Amino acid sequence: MNHPASGLAGRRVRATAASVLALALGATLAPASAYAQTSPTSPSVAQPATLTLRDALSLAAQADPARPGLAARQRAAEAGVRQADVRPNPTLGLMVENLPTLGGGDILNRTETTLTYEQRLERGGDRPARTALARAEGDLVVAEAQVALLDRLEQVQRAWAEALAAEAAVEIARERLDLAEAFSTEVLRRVGAARDPLFAGARAEAELAQAQIDFDQAEITARLTRANLSLFWGGRSDFTLGSSLFEDTSASRLEAGPVAPVDLAVFNARRLIADAQVRVEEARAVADPTVQVGVRHIWDNEVALVFGGSIPLQRYDRNQGAIDRARAEGVAAQADSRAFAAEREREILRLQVQLAARASEVRRISEETIPQAERAVRLVRDGFARGGFTYNDVMSAQTALLQARARRVSVLQEFHNDRARLERLTGAHADLVGLEIQP
């Protein structure tokens, strides 16, 4: 809830805050309705009142706008497999010979007409090779779509952490406002008793006004971050986030898994494509004969059967360059996979160490820094009430406490961002990418 500020400055702050909050509410509600109108293909999902990380990820996965595109690409891959498995079309030919010259006599009695049917016979396994290549290309489409969805889930997890941090910042701003209000009351009492000069009251009121502004801005930021999170599934932003989820650093004690199999599946699909391409090029290197049969109509209505065939002479082009290229691409795909896995393993190790370091910093701030800062604030304020400390001493003690709390929130947000990246690299939420895709 908002805390009222006193004096003219407080009234101005409240009026400005009301206007800004109204604009913020309009900004958070309009995008959600617009998204609902422009995404008719998104499935209808139920949104819980208290949103956990798993809830947010599940909602975002179900409402992924790329799902219809993936379904279309899968249909395209299936069509490619069907097309690769068909045989070459036959050729129907017609040839007319011995045409007379102009004025040379009867056309029907001198011409010879031949009707032929030709069929190219594939040798070397062209059709199985083409089909295997088309299937491998379809597997790559699915693997890349799963990787894209995991990337999207990482963005959702970061937005969830940002919303949690914004709510924690509201609590810090509320504490600052409480401190400023209580201190302003004490200062005004001392000014009224002629124990402090008038400017001390003005400074306290200015500090209270600024604390009210910061509190209102923190509330606006919290609303905006929740709205940004809800846009991933086009839902409402009236959910709540449990503060205990933000405080939870137990992920730092869990052993990280290996590199996400989904990421490696992309490189494996590329390797399979290269292997299939090698078989396609080797099949193309085998000459395909063409068989021809036909009927020839000769003078005097005589009919003869015609049979023939042809085969390319592989004197110059043996397709060796294409074969070598496909083999080299397969070797490159294997090398890329090994390099990718090694890089991801190093990053996973770094993030796991970093999570432990951030969790330790949060614990020490909570157990060591903040209790001492709270004690210092109590002592300085008690001494100020007895006339033993100055206004600056009180403000310095309160600023140190608020900075310690803000540092703790900042480290917690960095912890959750690192956790989001680690869970992306290990595919912790890979079970959500297997949702059934509707066309």
GIGI-V582325 format. One record per pair of residues at least 24 apart in sequence whose C-alpha atoms are under 6 Angstrom apart, sorted by the first residue. I is the first residue (numbers start at 0). J is the second residue. D is the distance in Angstrom with one decimal. If there is no record, write none. Layout:
i->I j->J d->D
i->I j->J d->D
This chain:
i->9 j->208 d->5.5
i->27 j->226 d->5.3
i->31 j->233 d->5.3
i->34 j->233 d->5.6
i->35 j->233 d->5.8
i->48 j->238 d->4.9
i->49 j->238 d->5.6
i->49 j->239 d->4.8
i->49 j->240 d->5.8
i->50 j->240 d->5.6
i->58 j->232 d->5.9
i->59 j->231 d->5.4
i->59 j->232 d->5.0
i->62 j->232 d->5.1
i->67 j->438 d->5.5
i->70 j->438 d->5.1
i->76 j->137 d->4.8
i->79 j->133 d->5.9
i->80 j->130 d->5.4
i->80 j->133 d->5.1
i->83 j->129 d->5.3
i->83 j->130 d->5.1
i->84 j->126 d->5.5
i->84 j->130 d->5.7
i->89 j->117 d->5.6
i->89 j->118 d->4.6
i->90 j->116 d->5.8
i->90 j->117 d->4.9
i->91 j->115 d->5.8
i->91 j->116 d->4.7
i->108 j->298 d->5.5
i->109 j->298 d->5.8
i->111 j->296 d->5.6
i->111 j->297 d->4.8
i->112 j->295 d->5.6
i->112 j->296 d->5.1
i->113 j->294 d->5.6
i->113 j->295 d->4.2
i->114 j->293 d->5.3
i->114 j->294 d->5.3
i->115 j->292 d->5.6
i->115 j->293 d->3.9
i->116 j->291 d->5.6
i->116 j->292 d->5.4
i->116 j->293 d->5.9
i->117 j->290 d->5.6
i->117 j->291 d->4.3
i->118 j->289 d->5.6
i->118 j->290 d->5.4
i->119 j->288 d->5.9
i->119 j->289 d->4.2
i->120 j->287 d->5.7
i->120 j->288 d->5.6
i->120 j->289 d->6.0
i->121 j->287 d->5.2
i->122 j->287 d->5.8
i->123 j->282 d->4.6
i->123 j->285 d->5.8
i->124 j->282 d->5.8
i->125 j->282 d->5.2
i->128 j->278 d->5.7
i->128 j->279 d->5.0
i->132 j->272 d->5.8
i->132 j->275 d->4.9
i->135 j->272 d->5.3
i->139 j->265 d->5.9
i->139 j->268 d->5.2
i->142 j->265 d->5.4
i->145 j->432 d->5.8
i->153 j->419 d->5.8
i->156 j->419 d->5.9
i->157 j->416 d->5.7
i->158 j->228 d->5.6
i->160 j->415 d->6.0
i->162 j->224 d->4.9
i->162 j->225 d->5.6
i->164 j->412 d->6.0
i->165 j->221 d->4.8
i->166 j->221 d->5.5
i->169 j->217 d->5.1
i->169 j->218 d->5.9
i->172 j->214 d->4.8
i->176 j->210 d->5.1
i->179 j->207 d->5.1
i->248 j->358 d->5.9
i->251 j->354 d->5.2
i->251 j->355 d->5.0
i->256 j->425 d->5.6
i->257 j->425 d->5.7
i->258 j->424 d->6.0
i->258 j->425 d->4.8
i->259 j->424 d->5.8
i->259 j->425 d->4.3
i->259 j->426 d->4.5
i->266 j->336 d->5.5
i->270 j->329 d->5.2
i->270 j->332 d->5.3
i->273 j->325 d->5.7
i->273 j->328 d->6.0
i->273 j->329 d->4.7
i->276 j->325 d->5.9
i->277 j->322 d->5.6
i->277 j->325 d->5.1
i->280 j->322 d->5.4
i->284 j->317 d->5.5
i->284 j->318 d->5.3
i->354 j->414 d->5.9
i->361 j->407 d->5.8
i->372 j->400 d->5.0
